[in-house]
Amino acid sequence: MVGCQQQAINITAGTDIRILGNRIADSSIQTNGGFNTIQITANVNDFSIIGNDFTTILSSTNQPFVNVSIPAGTSDRYWIYGNTFANNTSAGFSDAGTGTNKFIGINSPFSVGNNWQGPQLLAGLITKYNNIATVSNGVPSELATVDLTAQTAAVGTTTLYSVPSTGAGQYRLSWDAKVTTAAGTSSTLGALTIVYTDPDGVVQTITAPATVPAGTIATTNAGNTTTSSLLGMPLILNCKASTNITYAMAYASNAANAMNYNLHIKLEAM
């Protein structure tokens, strides 16, 4: 077909629109045409494009070829993820919308240089979950992680997360550590030290509490067996903007450096 514009699905208005699990595949367009698998021509809100198959929609020469196209305007609250764009020969996604609640999740593949935004929150907050209004960020988001294995020494003070200038507020820290190789004579796992700055500017130094296998609360474990663990109790850190959250892990081993351990930390914005 020559010199034409085609839309498999054309959305001109509306709210609460769902395009789920369709197969719009194995089509072919020839020279100087245009193909928009899903073309949105007006502002729409609350729509999802999820789990569709746009595989092998081919184009030839000079194609303004876009699988999902959102025009300039204030289209808002839309989610696009789990779609397949494999074997296409031009752009997979184009977004000129200016709405504030937009999420583009993992689609396959990412067509570099063709308007792919990647798996990221573009703007805004999740204002409802399961149709219930949320507060603050809407849902927690994981911002930093530490996954250390086969450690045979203490971990000095290390930045876990740099709170951005717009990031003042509460963060939740979760962690655990375990001996993976016992020392010949004795060893001590921990303590974990967390340092952050409160919004009033006062630096807080926390020796992180944990549950040990016996069910008691402790900050270290000298059991020196591979069942010796520290199951960290979650910490809520109220942090000042433009400051750092740091961690350090203590260690003792006899013979020196014989004990091995792992350490896992996650930090969420609340």
N, C-alpha and C positions, 0 to 999 in steps of 0.2 A: 504494500500500500504506500503511495507516494504523496508527500506534502500534506500530511494530515496531522491532526491532534486527536489523541484517543485517551479516554479515561475508562478504566474498568469499573471504578467506583467513583462517583462524583457527589461530594457532600456540599450542599449549598447553604445550609443553615441547620440549627437544631441544638439540642443538648442531650446528654446521657446516651451517647452513641457508642456502640460496641461493634468492632470488626474482629471477629475471633475465629481462628482455625480454618480459614479459607485457603484454597489452592488456586492461585492466579499465576499459572506457570506455562512454560513452553510456548510462549507467544513470540511473534517475530514482526518487527517493523523495519521498513526499508529506508531509502534515502530521504533526508531533509524533513522527516516527520518529527513528531514528538509523542512520547508515551508517558502518561502519568497513571500508574497503577491505582493510586488513591489520590485524587485531586480534591483539595478543600478550597472552595472559592469564596467563603465568607467566614466571619467570626463564629466559631463554635466552641462550646464549653463541655467539660466532662466527657471526653471521649477516649477510647482505648483502641489501639491497634496491636493485637497480641496473637502470637502463635500462627501467623499466616505464612504460606509458602509462595514466595515470588521467584522461584528458581528458574533459571534459563529463560528469562525474558530478554531476547536478543535485539540489538539494534545494529545498524550498518554505519552510515556516514552522516556526520553533522547532526547527531541526535541530541536535542535538549531533553535527555532521558532521565526521568526522575520517578522512583517508585512511590515515594510518599512525599507530597508537597503541601506545605502549610504556608499560606500567603501572609503578607504583612498585615498586622492588625492585632487585636487583643484576644485571640483565641487562648483559652486558659484551661488549666486542670486537665492535661492530657498525658497519657502514658503509652509509650511505644517500646515494646520489648518482646523477645522470643520469636522474632520474625527471621525468615531465611531469605537472603538475597544472593545466594550462590550463583556463580556463572553469569551474572549480569555484566554488561559491558560499559555501564556508566553509573551515574550517581545512585545511591540507595536511599538517601534521605536529604530533604531540604527544608529548613525551618526559618522562616522570616517572622514568625509570630513574636509578639512582645508580652505575652501573658507571663504571670509570675509563678505559676505552679506547673512546671513541666518536667517530666522525667523520661529520659531515653535510657533504657536498660540495655541488656546484652542482646544484640542482634548479630547475625552471622552472615557473611563476614563483615568486617569493617573495611569499607572501600576508601582507602586513604586518598585524600585530595579531592574527594567528591562529596563534600558537605557532611560527612559523618561527624557527629558530635561525640561519639563514644559513650561508654557506660558511666554516666555522671548525672548528678542532679544539676540541672541547668539554672534554676532559680526558684525561689519561694520555699514554702513550708508545706508539709502534709497537714492540711487543716482538718481533715476527717479521716478516721480509721474505722472500717466497718460501719460507716455512716454515723459515727459518734464524733462530736467535735473534740479536737485535741488542743493542747496548750503548748507553749514554748515551741520547740522544734517539731512537734507532732509525734515523732518517734525517735528513740536514741539512734545515734550514728557512730560506728566504730571509726576512730580517728588515728589510733596508733596501736601497734602490736609489737611485742618482743617474743621471740621464740628461740631461746638459746638451748643448745644441747651439748653434751660431753664437756661441760665446764670443769676445769681443774684449778680454778683460782677465784678470788673475789672479783666482783665487777665494780669498778670505780664509778664515781658519779657520772651519769650519762643522761642526756636529754631524752626524755620520752616524747614530749610534745611541746611545741612552741605555741602558746595561746595567741591567736591573731588579735589585731587591734579591735576587731568586731566580735571577739569570742569570749568576753567576760561572762562568767556564770558557772553553773555546776557541771562537774564531770564525774563519771563513775569509773573507778579503777578496780579491775578484778585480776587475780593472779594465783599462781600455784607454783610449787617447786618440789622436786623429789630427788633423792639419791639414786643414781643409776649404777654406780660401782662403789662398794664400800671400801674404806681405807683399811690398811693392814691392822692398825691398832685402834684408832678413834677418829671421829670427825664431828664437825658441827655444821649444820646447814642453816644459813641465815645469820642475822636478820636482814629483811628487806627494808630499806629506808626510802621514803618518798618525801620530796621537798617541793613545795609550791608556794605561791604568794597569794594571800587573801586580798579581796578587793580593797581593804583598808591599808594595804601596803605592807602588812606584817608577814614575814616569811615563816611558814609553818613546816616543821620537821616531824614526820610521823614514822615511828617504828611500827611497821605494819603487823597487825595481829593475824593469827591463822589458827585453824583447827588442826591438831595432830591426830594420828590414827586412834589414840586412846580416847578421843572425844573432848579433850581439854583444850583451852586456849593458850597459845604460846607464841613466841616470836622467833624461836630457834628450835632445831631438832637435832639432838646428839645421839640418836639411835644407832647410827652407823650401819644400817642395813638397807637393802634395796626396797624396803617397805617404809623407810623414813621419809616422811613428806610434810609439807606445809601447805594446807589448803586455805589460801588466803581469804580473809573476810573482806567483802566489798567495801571500798572507801568512797565517800562522797567528798570531792574537793571543790571548794568554792573559789574560783581562780580570777585573778585580776587580768585584764587585757594586757597583751604585749609582755607576758612573763613566761618563764619556762617551768614545766613539770619535769622533775628529774627522778631517777631511781639509782640505788646502789645496793649490791648484794654482798653480804659478808660470807666468809668461808674459813674453815679451819680443817686441817687434815694431818694425821700422823699415820703413816709416813707422809712427808710433804707432797702435796699435789697429787696424792693417790686417789682421793675421793672424787668421783665424777657426779655431776648433778645437771638437771635441766631447770629452766626458769621460763615461765610463760606469763606475759602481762598483756592485758587489753585495756584500752581507754575509750570510753564512750562519752559523747556530748549529750547532756540531758536537756 
